[in-house]
């Protein structure tokens, strides 16, 4: 039986916060909408509603942002929203003066 955390083994940010997540007892499919139509938009909205009442939303978002492209709704954001944040951060880092 494996007792170690595979996320920690890969050198990624730990995910202990998951035990307190509001999504823990939700259908996981809610957080992985398929498509871009009206039904998908409603699903994203419903998933984000769960996130916005979650006590660990900040940890969830930090994990998803730190671990690159992660599919689905994490920390109340879509993959596209997180990609925009990463691009802005990279753009700011590229234009920041040395030592800032």
C-alpha positions as CSV (number, residue, x, y, z in Angstrom):
1,X,0.0,0.0,0.0
2,X,1.3,3.4,-0.9
3,X,1.3,5.9,1.9
4,X,3.2,8.8,0.5
5,X,1.7,11.8,-1.3
6,X,2.5,11.5,-5.1
7,X,2.2,15.3,-5.5
8,X,4.8,15.9,-2.8
9,X,7.1,13.2,-4.4
10,X,7.0,15.1,-7.7
11,X,8.2,18.2,-6.0
12,X,4.9,20.0,-6.4
13,X,3.0,22.0,-3.9
14,X,1.3,19.7,-1.3
15,X,-2.5,19.4,-1.4
16,X,-3.4,18.7,2.3
17,X,-6.0,21.5,2.0
18,X,-8.2,19.2,0.0
19,X,-9.6,17.6,3.1
20,X,-11.3,20.9,4.0
21,X,-12.5,21.8,0.5
22,X,-16.2,22.5,-0.2
23,X,-16.0,20.4,-3.4
24,X,-14.9,17.3,-1.5
25,X,-18.4,15.8,-1.5
26,X,-19.5,17.2,-4.8
27,X,-19.6,15.3,-8.1
28,X,-16.1,15.9,-9.6
29,X,-17.6,16.2,-13.1
30,X,-19.1,19.5,-12.0
31,X,-15.6,21.0,-12.0
32,X,-14.6,19.7,-15.4
33,X,-17.1,21.2,-17.9
34,X,-17.0,20.1,-21.5
35,X,-17.5,22.5,-24.3
36,X,-18.2,26.2,-24.4
37,X,-21.9,26.4,-24.9
38,X,-24.7,27.6,-22.6
39,X,-24.8,24.3,-20.6
40,X,-21.0,24.5,-20.0
41,X,-21.3,28.1,-18.9
42,X,-24.0,27.1,-16.4
43,X,-21.8,24.3,-15.1
44,X,-18.8,26.7,-14.7
45,X,-21.1,29.1,-12.8
46,X,-22.3,26.3,-10.5
47,X,-18.7,25.0,-9.9
48,X,-17.5,28.6,-9.1
49,X,-20.4,29.0,-6.6
50,X,-19.1,26.0,-4.7
51,X,-15.6,27.5,-4.8
52,X,-16.8,30.9,-3.5
53,X,-18.1,29.3,-0.3
54,X,-15.0,27.2,0.2
55,X,-12.7,27.9,3.2
56,X,-9.6,26.8,1.2
57,X,-10.2,28.7,-2.1
58,X,-6.9,30.6,-1.8
59,X,-4.9,27.4,-1.3
60,X,-6.7,25.7,-4.1
61,X,-6.0,28.6,-6.5
62,X,-2.4,28.8,-5.4
63,X,-1.9,25.1,-6.1
64,X,-3.5,25.3,-9.5
65,X,-1.5,28.4,-10.4
66,X,1.8,26.9,-9.2
67,X,1.3,23.6,-11.0
68,X,0.9,24.9,-14.5
69,X,-1.9,24.1,-16.8
70,X,-4.5,22.2,-14.8
71,X,-7.8,21.4,-16.4
72,X,-11.0,22.3,-14.7
73,X,-12.3,24.8,-12.1
74,X,-9.8,25.3,-9.3
75,X,-9.9,28.1,-6.7
76,X,-12.9,29.6,-8.4
77,X,-11.1,30.0,-11.8
78,X,-11.1,28.3,-15.1
79,X,-8.0,27.1,-16.9
80,X,-8.2,30.2,-19.2
81,X,-8.5,32.6,-16.3
82,X,-5.4,31.1,-14.6
83,X,-3.5,31.2,-17.8
84,X,-4.2,34.9,-18.0
85,X,-2.9,35.4,-14.5
86,X,0.3,33.5,-15.3
87,X,0.8,35.6,-18.5
88,X,0.4,38.8,-16.6
89,X,2.8,37.7,-13.9
90,X,5.3,36.6,-16.5
91,X,4.9,39.9,-18.2
92,X,5.4,41.9,-15.0
93,X,8.4,39.8,-14.1
94,X,9.9,40.4,-17.5
95,X,9.6,44.1,-17.2
96,X,10.5,44.5,-13.5
97,X,13.9,46.2,-12.9
98,X,16.7,44.0,-11.6
99,X,16.6,43.6,-7.9
100,X,12.9,44.5,-7.6
